[in-house]
């Protein structure tokens, strides 16, 4: 099975807890997972033979959280070509703002720009609808797992 790299950006800790929940659930499915702390990301370019999951909250006017923005900017400036990378995105936001899940949308644009392919549709978790984003993310794991299986079977 492919290794899964889980990266998160958080302001108040919800995205980190969601990422930890996702990484644990994926490990229980038999995948090797690596949960990257934001301070470990300098120089990290996602390997194309592994899977990537980015979990991020949104801050300010649709901005990427401060803890992960250096990595985002580093990737943006190095612009690696990643046509074989498959990724999934989980965004935490508040739909009462126009910039709902703006950070994860920026990650989606950036990874697409590098030629990477989304493995699943972007999961956008609305704080107006749930106080426990990790529960919604845990439910999403089943569709993520099905996508991994169908891609590997092709």
N, CA, C and O atoms as a GROMACS GRO file, in nm:
protein
  616
    1UNK      N    1   0.083  -0.120   0.000
    1UNK     CA    2   0.000   0.000   0.000
    1UNK      C    3   0.086   0.124   0.000
    1UNK      O    4   0.198   0.126   0.052
    2UNK      N    5   0.031   0.228  -0.060
    2UNK     CA    6   0.104   0.354  -0.066
    2UNK      C    7   0.112   0.421   0.071
    2UNK      O    8   0.024   0.405   0.156
    3UNK      N    9   0.220   0.494   0.090
    3UNK     CA   10   0.234   0.574   0.211
    3UNK      C   11   0.146   0.698   0.196
    3UNK      O   12   0.130   0.750   0.085
    4UNK      N   13   0.091   0.744   0.306
    4UNK     CA   14   0.005   0.862   0.306
    4UNK      C   15   0.068   0.970   0.394
    4UNK      O   16   0.091   0.948   0.513
    5UNK      N   17   0.097   1.085   0.335
    5UNK     CA   18   0.149   1.200   0.408
    5UNK      C   19   0.032   1.291   0.443
    5UNK      O   20  -0.043   1.333   0.355
    6UNK      N   21   0.016   1.320   0.571
    6UNK     CA   22  -0.091   1.408   0.617
    6UNK      C   23  -0.027   1.536   0.669
    6UNK      O   24   0.056   1.534   0.760
    7UNK      N   25  -0.068   1.647   0.610
    7UNK     CA   26  -0.014   1.779   0.643
    7UNK      C   27  -0.129   1.865   0.693
    7UNK      O   28  -0.241   1.854   0.642
    8UNK      N   29  -0.103   1.950   0.792
    8UNK     CA   30  -0.212   2.036   0.841
    8UNK      C   31  -0.162   2.177   0.869
    8UNK      O   32  -0.045   2.201   0.898
    9UNK      N   33  -0.258   2.269   0.859
    9UNK     CA   34  -0.237   2.407   0.898
    9UNK      C   35  -0.353   2.446   0.987
    9UNK      O   36  -0.469   2.427   0.950
   10UNK      N   37  -0.323   2.501   1.104
   10UNK     CA   38  -0.430   2.529   1.200
   10UNK      C   39  -0.407   2.662   1.271
   10UNK      O   40  -0.294   2.711   1.279
   11UNK      N   41  -0.514   2.718   1.321
   11UNK     CA   42  -0.505   2.840   1.400
   11UNK      C   43  -0.536   2.808   1.547
   11UNK      O   44  -0.460   2.843   1.637
   12UNK      N   45  -0.648   2.740   1.569
   12UNK     CA   46  -0.691   2.711   1.707
   12UNK      C   47  -0.681   2.564   1.744
   12UNK      O   48  -0.718   2.526   1.855
   13UNK      N   49  -0.631   2.479   1.653
   13UNK     CA   50  -0.612   2.339   1.686
   13UNK      C   51  -0.710   2.241   1.624
   13UNK      O   52  -0.685   2.121   1.623
   14UNK      N   53  -0.822   2.289   1.572
   14UNK     CA   54  -0.922   2.198   1.515
   14UNK      C   55  -0.869   2.123   1.394
   14UNK      O   56  -0.894   2.003   1.379
   15UNK      N   57  -0.797   2.191   1.307
   15UNK     CA   58  -0.742   2.124   1.189
   15UNK      C   59  -0.637   2.021   1.229
   15UNK      O   60  -0.626   1.916   1.166
   16UNK      N   61  -0.560   2.051   1.331
   16UNK     CA   62  -0.460   1.954   1.378
   16UNK      C   63  -0.530   1.830   1.433
   16UNK      O   64  -0.492   1.718   1.400
   17UNK      N   65  -0.632   1.849   1.516
   17UNK     CA   66  -0.703   1.735   1.572
   17UNK      C   67  -0.771   1.655   1.461
   17UNK      O   68  -0.774   1.532   1.466
   18UNK      N   69  -0.825   1.723   1.361
   18UNK     CA   70  -0.887   1.655   1.247
   18UNK      C   71  -0.782   1.574   1.171
   18UNK      O   72  -0.807   1.460   1.134
   19UNK      N   73  -0.665   1.633   1.147
   19UNK     CA   74  -0.556   1.563   1.077
   19UNK      C   75  -0.510   1.441   1.156
   19UNK      O   76  -0.485   1.335   1.098
   20UNK      N   77  -0.498   1.456   1.286
   20UNK     CA   78  -0.458   1.342   1.371
   20UNK      C   79  -0.561   1.230   1.363
   20UNK      O   80  -0.525   1.112   1.357
   21UNK      N   81  -0.690   1.266   1.364
   21UNK     CA   82  -0.798   1.168   1.354
   21UNK      C   83  -0.792   1.096   1.221
   21UNK      O   84  -0.806   0.974   1.215
   22UNK      N   85  -0.772   1.171   1.114
   22UNK     CA   86  -0.763   1.112   0.979
   22UNK      C   87  -0.643   1.018   0.970
   22UNK      O   88  -0.655   0.906   0.920
   23UNK      N   89  -0.528   1.063   1.017
   23UNK     CA   90  -0.406   0.980   1.010
   23UNK      C   91  -0.425   0.849   1.087
   23UNK      O   92  -0.383   0.743   1.040
   24UNK      N   93  -0.487   0.857   1.203
   24UNK     CA   94  -0.511   0.736   1.284
   24UNK      C   95  -0.606   0.642   1.213
   24UNK      O   96  -0.583   0.521   1.209
   25UNK      N   97  -0.714   0.696   1.156
   25UNK     CA   98  -0.813   0.613   1.087
   25UNK      C   99  -0.753   0.546   0.964
   25UNK      O  100  -0.782   0.430   0.935
   26UNK      N  101  -0.668   0.617   0.891
   26UNK     CA  102  -0.604   0.562   0.771
   26UNK      C  103  -0.504   0.454   0.810
   26UNK      O  104  -0.492   0.352   0.742
   27UNK      N  105  -0.433   0.474   0.920
   27UNK     CA  106  -0.338   0.374   0.968
   27UNK      C  107  -0.411   0.244   1.004
   27UNK      O  108  -0.359   0.135   0.982
   28UNK      N  109  -0.531   0.258   1.060
   28UNK     CA  110  -0.611   0.140   1.096
   28UNK      C  111  -0.654   0.061   0.973
   28UNK      O  112  -0.686  -0.057   0.982
   29UNK      N  113  -0.655   0.128   0.856
   29UNK     CA  114  -0.688   0.060   0.730
   29UNK      C  115  -0.566  -0.012   0.671
   29UNK      O  116  -0.577  -0.078   0.568
   30UNK      N  117  -0.452   0.001   0.737
   30UNK     CA  118  -0.332  -0.068   0.691
   30UNK      C  119  -0.232   0.018   0.615
   30UNK      O  120  -0.132  -0.033   0.566
   31UNK      N  121  -0.259   0.147   0.605
   31UNK     CA  122  -0.167   0.237   0.535
   31UNK      C  123  -0.058   0.284   0.630
   31UNK      O  124  -0.081   0.300   0.750
   32UNK      N  125   0.061   0.306   0.576
   32UNK     CA  126   0.167   0.371   0.652
   32UNK      C  127   0.139   0.520   0.641
   32UNK      O  128   0.126   0.573   0.531
   33UNK      N  129   0.131   0.587   0.754
   33UNK     CA  130   0.101   0.730   0.751
   33UNK      C  131   0.211   0.808   0.820
   33UNK      O  132   0.278   0.760   0.911
   34UNK      N  133   0.226   0.931   0.774
   34UNK     CA  134   0.319   1.025   0.838
   34UNK      C  135   0.241   1.154   0.858
   34UNK      O  136   0.201   1.219   0.762
   35UNK      N  137   0.222   1.191   0.984
   35UNK     CA  138   0.157   1.318   1.016
   35UNK      C  139   0.267   1.421   1.032
   35UNK      O  140   0.345   1.416   1.128
   36UNK      N  141   0.273   1.514   0.940
   36UNK     CA  142   0.377   1.618   0.940
   36UNK      C  143   0.335   1.735   1.027
   36UNK      O  144   0.226   1.790   1.010
   37UNK      N  145   0.419   1.771   1.120
   37UNK     CA  146   0.398   1.893   1.198
   37UNK      C  147   0.440   2.010   1.109
   37UNK      O  148   0.536   1.997   1.032
   38UNK      N  149   0.371   2.124   1.117
   38UNK     CA  150   0.407   2.236   1.031
   38UNK      C  151   0.556   2.275   1.036
   38UNK      O  152   0.612   2.316   0.935
   39UNK      N  153   0.618   2.264   1.154
   39UNK     CA  154   0.759   2.302   1.164
   39UNK      C  155   0.854   2.199   1.102
   39UNK      O  156   0.975   2.222   1.097
   40UNK      N  157   0.803   2.086   1.055
   40UNK     CA  158   0.885   1.983   0.989
   40UNK      C  159   0.881   1.994   0.837
   40UNK      O  160   0.952   1.920   0.768
   41UNK      N  161   0.801   2.084   0.785
   41UNK     CA  162   0.772   2.085   0.641
   41UNK      C  163   0.876   2.155   0.553
   41UNK      O  164   0.871   2.142   0.431
   42UNK      N  165   0.967   2.227   0.612
   42UNK     CA  166   1.067   2.298   0.531
   42UNK      C  167   1.143   2.198   0.443
   42UNK      O  168   1.202   2.103   0.493
   43UNK      N  169   1.140   2.222   0.314
   43UNK     CA  170   1.209   2.134   0.220
   43UNK      C  171   1.130   2.012   0.177
   43UNK      O  172   1.176   1.936   0.092
   44UNK      N  173   1.012   1.990   0.234
   44UNK     CA  174   0.932   1.872   0.200
   44UNK      C  175   0.858   1.894   0.068
   44UNK      O  176   0.778   1.986   0.055
   45UNK      N  177   0.887   1.808  -0.028
   45UNK     CA  178   0.813   1.804  -0.154
   45UNK      C  179   0.744   1.668  -0.154
   45UNK      O  180   0.811   1.565  -0.145
   46UNK      N  181   0.611   1.666  -0.164
   46UNK     CA  182   0.541   1.538  -0.157
   46UNK      C  183   0.590   1.439  -0.263
   46UNK      O  184   0.587   1.470  -0.382
   47UNK      N  185   0.636   1.320  -0.221
   47UNK     CA  186   0.679   1.220  -0.318
   47UNK      C  187   0.562   1.176  -0.406
   47UNK      O  188   0.451   1.156  -0.357
   48UNK      N  189   0.587   1.162  -0.535
   48UNK     CA  190   0.480   1.132  -0.628
   48UNK      C  191   0.428   0.989  -0.618
   48UNK      O  192   0.318   0.960  -0.666
   49UNK      N  193   0.505   0.900  -0.555
   49UNK     CA  194   0.458   0.763  -0.540
   49UNK      C  195   0.386   0.742  -0.406
   49UNK      O  196   0.355   0.629  -0.369
   50UNK      N  197   0.359   0.852  -0.335
   50UNK     CA  198   0.286   0.848  -0.210
   50UNK      C  199   0.162   0.936  -0.224
   50UNK      O  200   0.152   1.015  -0.318
   51UNK      N  201   0.069   0.923  -0.131
   51UNK     CA  202  -0.052   1.004  -0.133
   51UNK      C  203  -0.037   1.121  -0.036
   51UNK      O  204   0.037   1.113   0.062
   52UNK      N  205  -0.107   1.230  -0.065
   52UNK     CA  206  -0.101   1.349   0.019
   52UNK      C  207  -0.242   1.388   0.061
   52UNK      O  208  -0.334   1.392  -0.021
   53UNK      N  209  -0.257   1.418   0.189
   53UNK     CA  210  -0.381   1.476   0.240
   53UNK      C  211  -0.342   1.605   0.312
   53UNK      O  212  -0.257   1.604   0.400
   54UNK      N  213  -0.406   1.715   0.273
   54UNK     CA  214  -0.382   1.843   0.340
   54UNK      C  215  -0.511   1.880   0.413
   54UNK      O  216  -0.619   1.880   0.354
   55UNK      N  217  -0.498   1.910   0.541
   55UNK     CA  218  -0.609   1.955   0.625
   55UNK      C  219  -0.575   2.097   0.669
   55UNK      O  220  -0.470   2.121   0.727
   56UNK      N  221  -0.666   2.190   0.640
   56UNK     CA  222  -0.634   2.328   0.678
   56UNK      C  223  -0.759   2.407   0.714
   56UNK      O  224  -0.864   2.395   0.649
   57UNK      N  225  -0.745   2.486   0.817
   57UNK     CA  226  -0.848   2.584   0.849
   57UNK      C  227  -0.818   2.708   0.765
   57UNK      O  228  -0.717   2.715   0.696
   58UNK      N  229  -0.907   2.804   0.773
   58UNK     CA  230  -0.889   2.930   0.701
   58UNK      C  231  -0.889   3.043   0.804
   58UNK      O  232  -0.963   3.038   0.902
   59UNK      N  233  -0.807   3.142   0.781
   59UNK     CA  234  -0.799   3.254   0.875
   59UNK      C  235  -0.812   3.385   0.797
   59UNK      O  236  -0.798   3.387   0.675
   60UNK      N  237  -0.837   3.492   0.867
   60UNK     CA  238  -0.842   3.624   0.804
   60UNK      C  239  -0.939   3.630   0.688
   60UNK      O  240  -1.055   3.592   0.700
   61UNK      N  241  -0.892   3.679   0.577
   61UNK     CA  242  -0.973   3.694   0.456
   61UNK      C  243  -0.949   3.577   0.360
   61UNK      O  244  -0.917   3.598   0.243
   62UNK      N  245  -0.966   3.456   0.410
   62UNK     CA  246  -0.944   3.338   0.326
   62UNK      C  247  -0.799   3.298   0.320
   62UNK      O  248  -0.755   3.234   0.225
   63UNK      N  249  -0.724   3.335   0.424
   63UNK     CA  250  -0.579   3.312   0.425
   63UNK      C  251  -0.542   3.175   0.481
   63UNK      O  252  -0.619   3.112   0.553
   64UNK      N  253  -0.422   3.134   0.445
   64UNK     CA  254  -0.363   3.010   0.496
   64UNK      C  255  -0.309   3.039   0.637
   64UNK      O  256  -0.249   3.143   0.659
   65UNK      N  257  -0.330   2.946   0.732
   65UNK     CA  258  -0.280   2.968   0.868
   65UNK      C  259  -0.129   2.993   0.870
   65UNK      O  260  -0.055   2.939   0.789
   66UNK      N  261  -0.086   3.074   0.965
   66UNK     CA  262   0.056   3.112   0.977
   66UNK      C  263   0.149   2.993   0.992
   66UNK      O  264   0.263   2.998   0.945
   67UNK      N  265   0.104   2.886   1.058
   67UNK     CA  266   0.194   2.774   1.083
   67UNK      C  267   0.231   2.696   0.956
   67UNK      O  268   0.336   2.633   0.951
   68UNK      N  269   0.145   2.702   0.854
   68UNK     CA  270   0.172   2.626   0.732
   68UNK      C  271   0.204   2.717   0.612
   68UNK      O  272   0.244   2.668   0.506
   69UNK      N  273   0.184   2.847   0.627
   69UNK     CA  274   0.209   2.937   0.514
   69UNK      C  275   0.354   2.936   0.465
   69UNK      O  276   0.375   2.953   0.344
   70UNK      N  277   0.457   2.918   0.552
   70UNK     CA  278   0.593   2.911   0.497
   70UNK      C  279   0.610   2.794   0.399
   70UNK      O  280   0.678   2.808   0.298
   71UNK      N  281   0.549   2.679   0.430
   71UNK     CA  282   0.558   2.563   0.340
   71UNK      C  283   0.484   2.590   0.210
   71UNK      O  284   0.534   2.558   0.102
   72UNK      N  285   0.364   2.649   0.220
   72UNK     CA  286   0.287   2.684   0.101
   72UNK      C  287   0.369   2.776   0.010
   72UNK      O  288   0.377   2.754  -0.111
   73UNK      N  289   0.430   2.880   0.070
   73UNK     CA  290   0.510   2.975  -0.008
   73UNK      C  291   0.635   2.911  -0.066
   73UNK      O  292   0.677   2.944  -0.177
   74UNK      N  293   0.696   2.820   0.010
   74UNK     CA  294   0.815   2.749  -0.038
   74UNK      C  295   0.779   2.663  -0.159
   74UNK      O  296   0.852   2.662  -0.258
   75UNK      N  297   0.668   2.591  -0.150
   75UNK     CA  298   0.623   2.510  -0.264
   75UNK      C  299   0.593   2.599  -0.385
   75UNK      O  300   0.633   2.570  -0.497
   76UNK      N  301   0.523   2.708  -0.358
   76UNK     CA  302   0.484   2.800  -0.465
   76UNK      C  303   0.608   2.853  -0.538
   76UNK      O  304   0.607   2.863  -0.661
   77UNK      N  305   0.712   2.888  -0.465
   77UNK     CA  306   0.831   2.945  -0.529
   77UNK      C  307   0.917   2.838  -0.597
   77UNK      O  308   0.982   2.867  -0.698
   78UNK      N  309   0.918   2.715  -0.544
   78UNK     CA  310   0.998   2.610  -0.609
   78UNK      C  311   0.923   2.544  -0.724
   78UNK      O  312   0.986   2.489  -0.815
   79UNK      N  313   0.791   2.551  -0.723
   79UNK     CA  314   0.704   2.500  -0.830
   79UNK      C  315   0.745   2.363  -0.884
   79UNK      O  316   0.779   2.350  -1.001
   80UNK      N  317   0.742   2.261  -0.797
   80UNK     CA  318   0.778   2.127  -0.846
   80UNK      C  319   0.672   2.073  -0.941
   80UNK      O  320   0.553   2.100  -0.925
   81UNK      N  321   0.717   1.997  -1.040
   81UNK     CA  322   0.624   1.934  -1.134
   81UNK      C  323   0.585   1.800  -1.073
   81UNK      O  324   0.670   1.713  -1.054
   82UNK      N  325   0.456   1.781  -1.042
   82UNK     CA  326   0.410   1.664  -0.968
   82UNK      C  327   0.296   1.592  -1.040
   82UNK      O  328   0.190   1.571  -0.980
   83UNK      N  329   0.313   1.552  -1.166
   83UNK     CA  330   0.202   1.495  -1.241
   83UNK      C  331   0.152   1.360  -1.190
   83UNK      O  332   0.040   1.319  -1.224
   84UNK      N  333   0.230   1.290  -1.110
   84UNK     CA  334   0.188   1.160  -1.060
   84UNK      C  335   0.134   1.165  -0.918
   84UNK      O  336   0.085   1.064  -0.866
   85UNK      N  337   0.142   1.282  -0.855
   85UNK     CA  338   0.094   1.296  -0.717
   85UNK      C  339  -0.058   1.298  -0.714
   85UNK      O  340  -0.123   1.369  -0.791
   86UNK      N  341  -0.114   1.219  -0.623
   86UNK     CA  342  -0.258   1.221  -0.597
   86UNK      C  343  -0.280   1.278  -0.458
   86UNK      O  344  -0.213   1.239  -0.363
   87UNK      N  345  -0.375   1.370  -0.449
   87UNK     CA  346  -0.396   1.438  -0.321
   87UNK      C  347  -0.544   1.448  -0.286
   87UNK      O  348  -0.632   1.436  -0.372
   88UNK      N  349  -0.569   1.469  -0.158
   88UNK     CA  350  -0.703   1.496  -0.107
   88UNK      C  351  -0.694   1.615  -0.012
   88UNK      O  352  -0.591   1.637   0.051
   89UNK      N  353  -0.802   1.691  -0.005
   89UNK     CA  354  -0.802   1.813   0.074
   89UNK      C  355  -0.921   1.818   0.168
   89UNK      O  356  -1.034   1.785   0.130
   90UNK      N  357  -0.895   1.860   0.291
   90UNK     CA  358  -1.001   1.880   0.390
   90UNK      C  359  -0.988   2.023   0.440
   90UNK      O  360  -0.888   2.060   0.501
   91UNK      N  361  -1.090   2.102   0.415
   91UNK     CA  362  -1.091   2.241   0.458
   91UNK      C  363  -1.188   2.264   0.572
   91UNK      O  364  -1.300   2.212   0.570
   92UNK      N  365  -1.146   2.340   0.670
   92UNK     CA  366  -1.233   2.379   0.781
   92UNK      C  367  -1.261   2.528   0.765
   92UNK      O  368  -1.169   2.608   0.750
   93UNK      N  369  -1.388   2.563   0.770
   93UNK     CA  370  -1.422   2.704   0.752
   93UNK      C  371  -1.558   2.736   0.811
   93UNK      O  372  -1.621   2.654   0.877
   94UNK      N  373  -1.601   2.858   0.786
   94UNK     CA  374  -1.727   2.909   0.836
   94UNK      C  375  -1.800   2.972   0.717
   94UNK      O  376  -1.756   3.073   0.663
   95UNK      N  377  -1.912   2.909   0.676
   95UNK     CA  378  -1.981   2.953   0.555
   95UNK      C  379  -2.047   3.090   0.567
   95UNK      O  380  -2.100   3.142   0.469
   96UNK      N  381  -2.045   3.150   0.686
   96UNK     CA  382  -2.099   3.284   0.699
   96UNK      C  383  -2.001   3.389   0.643
   96UNK      O  384  -2.034   3.507   0.634
   97UNK      N  385  -1.881   3.343   0.606
   97UNK     CA  386  -1.781   3.431   0.544
   97UNK      C  387  -1.773   3.403   0.394
   97UNK      O  388  -1.786   3.288   0.351
   98UNK      N  389  -1.751   3.508   0.316
   98UNK     CA  390  -1.736   3.492   0.170
   98UNK      C  391  -1.615   3.408   0.135
   98UNK      O  392  -1.611   3.344   0.030
   99UNK      N  393  -1.517   3.407   0.222
   99UNK     CA  394  -1.391   3.336   0.195
   99UNK      C  395  -1.392   3.195   0.254
   99UNK      O  396  -1.288   3.142   0.292
  100UNK      N  397  -1.511   3.134   0.261
  100UNK     CA  398  -1.529   3.000   0.318
  100UNK      C  399  -1.428   2.902   0.259
  100UNK      O  400  -1.420   2.884   0.138
  101UNK      N  401  -1.352   2.839   0.346
  101UNK     CA  402  -1.251   2.739   0.308
  101UNK      C  403  -1.150   2.793   0.206
  101UNK      O  404  -1.101   2.718   0.121
  102UNK      N  405  -1.121   2.921   0.215
  102UNK     CA  406  -1.030   2.986   0.121
  102UNK      C  407  -0.890   2.927   0.120
  102UNK      O  408  -0.826   2.920   0.015
  103UNK      N  409  -0.840   2.884   0.236
  103UNK     CA  410  -0.704   2.829   0.243
  103UNK      C  411  -0.694   2.699   0.165
  103UNK      O  412  -0.599   2.680   0.088
  104UNK      N  413  -0.789   2.609   0.184
  104UNK     CA  414  -0.780   2.480   0.116
  104UNK      C  415  -0.803   2.496  -0.034
  104UNK      O  416  -0.750   2.418  -0.113
  105UNK      N  417  -0.880   2.596  -0.072
  105UNK     CA  418  -0.898   2.625  -0.215
  105UNK      C  419  -0.766   2.671  -0.277
  105UNK      O  420  -0.737   2.640  -0.392
  106UNK      N  421  -0.686   2.746  -0.200
  106UNK     CA  422  -0.554   2.789  -0.249
  106UNK      C  423  -0.461   2.669  -0.266
  106UNK      O  424  -0.385   2.662  -0.363
  107UNK      N  425  -0.469   2.573  -0.173
  107UNK     CA  426  -0.389   2.451  -0.186
  107UNK      C  427  -0.432   2.374  -0.311
  107UNK      O  428  -0.348   2.320  -0.383
  108UNK      N  429  -0.561   2.368  -0.334
  108UNK     CA  430  -0.613   2.297  -0.451
  108UNK      C  431  -0.559   2.359  -0.580
  108UNK      O  432  -0.513   2.288  -0.669
  109UNK      N  433  -0.566   2.490  -0.589
  109UNK     CA  434  -0.514   2.561  -0.707
  109UNK      C  435  -0.365   2.537  -0.726
  109UNK      O  436  -0.319   2.514  -0.838
  110UNK      N  437  -0.290   2.543  -0.617
  110UNK     CA  438  -0.145   2.527  -0.623
  110UNK      C  439  -0.108   2.386  -0.670
  110UNK      O  440  -0.026   2.370  -0.760
  111UNK      N  441  -0.168   2.285  -0.609
  111UNK     CA  442  -0.135   2.147  -0.645
  111UNK      C  443  -0.177   2.116  -0.790
  111UNK      O  444  -0.106   2.045  -0.861
  112UNK      N  445  -0.289   2.170  -0.831
  112UNK     CA  446  -0.335   2.152  -0.970
  112UNK      C  447  -0.235   2.218  -1.066
  112UNK      O  448  -0.205   2.163  -1.172
  113UNK      N  449  -0.186   2.334  -1.028
  113UNK     CA  450  -0.086   2.406  -1.108
  113UNK      C  451   0.040   2.321  -1.130
  113UNK      O  452   0.103   2.329  -1.235
  114UNK      N  453   0.075   2.240  -1.030
  114UNK     CA  454   0.193   2.153  -1.038
  114UNK      C  455   0.166   2.024  -1.114
  114UNK      O  456   0.256   1.941  -1.131
  115UNK      N  457   0.042   2.006  -1.160
  115UNK     CA  458   0.007   1.887  -1.237
  115UNK      C  459  -0.044   1.773  -1.152
  115UNK      O  460  -0.075   1.666  -1.204
  116UNK      N  461  -0.054   1.793  -1.020
  116UNK     CA  462  -0.104   1.688  -0.931
  116UNK      C  463  -0.253   1.667  -0.956
  116UNK      O  464  -0.323   1.756  -1.005
  117UNK      N  465  -0.300   1.547  -0.922
  117UNK     CA  466  -0.440   1.511  -0.948
  117UNK      C  467  -0.515   1.488  -0.817
  117UNK      O  468  -0.465   1.420  -0.727
  118UNK      N  469  -0.635   1.547  -0.806
  118UNK     CA  470  -0.715   1.520  -0.686
  118UNK      C  471  -0.764   1.376  -0.686
  118UNK      O  472  -0.817   1.328  -0.787
  119UNK      N  473  -0.747   1.308  -0.575
  119UNK     CA  474  -0.794   1.171  -0.560
  119UNK      C  475  -0.943   1.170  -0.526
  119UNK      O  476  -1.017   1.081  -0.568
  120UNK      N  477  -0.986   1.269  -0.450
  120UNK     CA  478  -1.126   1.283  -0.408
  120UNK      C  479  -1.167   1.428  -0.428
  120UNK      O  480  -1.084   1.515  -0.449
  121UNK      N  481  -1.297   1.451  -0.420
  121UNK     CA  482  -1.344   1.590  -0.418
  121UNK      C  483  -1.299   1.654  -0.288
  121UNK      O  484  -1.284   1.586  -0.186
  122UNK      N  485  -1.280   1.782  -0.291
  122UNK     CA  486  -1.241   1.857  -0.172
  122UNK      C  487  -1.352   1.847  -0.066
  122UNK      O  488  -1.469   1.870  -0.097
  123UNK      N  489  -1.315   1.813   0.057
  123UNK     CA  490  -1.411   1.810   0.167
  123UNK      C  491  -1.404   1.944   0.237
  123UNK      O  492  -1.299   1.983   0.289
  124UNK      N  493  -1.516   2.015   0.239
  124UNK     CA  494  -1.523   2.145   0.306
  124UNK      C  495  -1.617   2.130   0.425
  124UNK      O  496  -1.737   2.106   0.408
  125UNK      N  497  -1.563   2.146   0.544
  125UNK     CA  498  -1.639   2.128   0.666
  125UNK      C  499  -1.678   2.265   0.722
  125UNK      O  500  -1.592   2.350   0.747
  126UNK      N  501  -1.807   2.284   0.740
  126UNK     CA  502  -1.862   2.412   0.780
  126UNK      C  503  -1.884   2.419   0.932
  126UNK      O  504  -1.960   2.339   0.988
  127UNK      N  505  -1.818   2.514   0.996
  127UNK     CA  506  -1.833   2.532   1.141
  127UNK      C  507  -1.975   2.572   1.180
  127UNK      O  508  -2.015   2.557   1.296
  128UNK      N  509  -2.052   2.622   1.083
  128UNK     CA  510  -2.192   2.658   1.112
  128UNK      C  511  -2.279   2.533   1.124
  128UNK      O  512  -2.388   2.538   1.181
  129UNK      N  513  -2.229   2.420   1.071
  129UNK     CA  514  -2.308   2.297   1.072
  129UNK      C  515  -2.255   2.193   1.170
  129UNK      O  516  -2.330   2.106   1.213
  130UNK      N  517  -2.129   2.200   1.205
  130UNK     CA  518  -2.072   2.100   1.296
  130UNK      C  519  -1.968   2.162   1.388
  130UNK      O  520  -1.889   2.247   1.347
  131UNK      N  521  -1.971   2.117   1.511
  131UNK     CA  522  -1.871   2.163   1.608
  131UNK      C  523  -1.755   2.064   1.618
  131UNK      O  524  -1.655   2.091   1.685
  132UNK      N  525  -1.769   1.948   1.552
  132UNK     CA  526  -1.667   1.844   1.558
  132UNK      C  527  -1.625   1.804   1.417
  132UNK      O  528  -1.672   1.703   1.364
  133UNK      N  529  -1.537   1.883   1.355
  133UNK     CA  530  -1.498   1.853   1.217
  133UNK      C  531  -1.432   1.717   1.201
  133UNK      O  532  -1.438   1.657   1.093
  134UNK      N  533  -1.369   1.667   1.307
  134UNK     CA  534  -1.302   1.538   1.299
  134UNK      C  535  -1.401   1.424   1.274
  134UNK      O  536  -1.366   1.324   1.211
  135UNK      N  537  -1.525   1.439   1.322
  135UNK     CA  538  -1.628   1.336   1.300
  135UNK      C  539  -1.664   1.330   1.152
  135UNK      O  540  -1.673   1.222   1.094
  136UNK      N  541  -1.684   1.447   1.091
  136UNK     CA  542  -1.715   1.453   0.948
  136UNK      C  543  -1.598   1.399   0.864
  136UNK      O  544  -1.619   1.330   0.765
  137UNK      N  545  -1.477   1.432   0.906
  137UNK     CA  546  -1.359   1.383   0.834
  137UNK      C  547  -1.346   1.232   0.846
  137UNK      O  548  -1.309   1.164   0.750
  138UNK      N  549  -1.377   1.179   0.963
  138UNK     CA  550  -1.369   1.035   0.984
  138UNK      C  551  -1.470   0.962   0.895
  138UNK      O  552  -1.440   0.856   0.841
  139UNK      N  553  -1.588   1.019   0.878
  139UNK     CA  554  -1.690   0.962   0.790
  139UNK      C  555  -1.641   0.965   0.645
  139UNK      O  556  -1.666   0.872   0.568
  140UNK      N  557  -1.570   1.070   0.608
  140UNK     CA  558  -1.517   1.089   0.472
  140UNK      C  559  -1.413   0.983   0.436
  140UNK      O  560  -1.394   0.953   0.318
  141UNK      N  561  -1.345   0.926   0.536
  141UNK     CA  562  -1.239   0.826   0.512
  141UNK      C  563  -1.289   0.711   0.424
  141UNK      O  564  -1.213   0.660   0.342
  142UNK      N  565  -1.414   0.670   0.440
  142UNK     CA  566  -1.468   0.559   0.359
  142UNK      C  567  -1.464   0.593   0.210
  142UNK      O  568  -1.424   0.509   0.129
  143UNK      N  569  -1.505   0.714   0.173
  143UNK     CA  570  -1.501   0.751   0.030
  143UNK      C  571  -1.356   0.769  -0.017
  143UNK      O  572  -1.324   0.738  -0.131
  144UNK      N  573  -1.269   0.820   0.071
  144UNK     CA  574  -1.127   0.831   0.037
  144UNK      C  575  -1.070   0.691   0.010
  144UNK      O  576  -0.999   0.671  -0.088
  145UNK      N  577  -1.101   0.596   0.098
  145UNK     CA  578  -1.049   0.460   0.084
  145UNK      C  579  -1.100   0.396  -0.046
  145UNK      O  580  -1.023   0.330  -0.116
  146UNK      N  581  -1.228   0.416  -0.076
  146UNK     CA  582  -1.283   0.364  -0.202
  146UNK      C  583  -1.212   0.422  -0.323
  146UNK      O  584  -1.187   0.351  -0.420
  147UNK      N  585  -1.179   0.550  -0.317
  147UNK     CA  586  -1.107   0.616  -0.427
  147UNK      C  587  -0.968   0.556  -0.442
  147UNK      O  588  -0.924   0.534  -0.555
  148UNK      N  589  -0.899   0.530  -0.333
  148UNK     CA  590  -0.766   0.471  -0.337
  148UNK      C  591  -0.773   0.331  -0.400
  148UNK      O  592  -0.692   0.296  -0.485
  149UNK      N  593  -0.871   0.254  -0.356
  149UNK     CA  594  -0.886   0.117  -0.408
  149UNK      C  595  -0.918   0.120  -0.558
  149UNK      O  596  -0.858   0.044  -0.634
  150UNK      N  597  -1.009   0.206  -0.601
  150UNK     CA  598  -1.046   0.209  -0.744
  150UNK      C  599  -0.932   0.259  -0.832
  150UNK      O  600  -0.918   0.212  -0.945
  151UNK      N  601  -0.852   0.352  -0.783
  151UNK     CA  602  -0.738   0.401  -0.860
  151UNK      C  603  -0.631   0.292  -0.873
  151UNK      O  604  -0.572   0.274  -0.980
  152UNK      N  605  -0.607   0.220  -0.763
  152UNK     CA  606  -0.506   0.113  -0.766
  152UNK      C  607  -0.552  -0.007  -0.848
  152UNK      O  608  -0.468  -0.081  -0.900
  153UNK      N  609  -0.684  -0.026  -0.861
  153UNK     CA  610  -0.735  -0.138  -0.939
  153UNK      C  611  -0.730  -0.109  -1.088
  153UNK      O  612  -0.728  -0.201  -1.170
  154UNK      N  613  -0.727   0.019  -1.123
  154UNK     CA  614  -0.728   0.057  -1.266
  154UNK      C  615  -0.597   0.026  -1.335
  154UNK      O  616  -0.582   0.053  -1.454
   0.00000   0.00000   0.00000
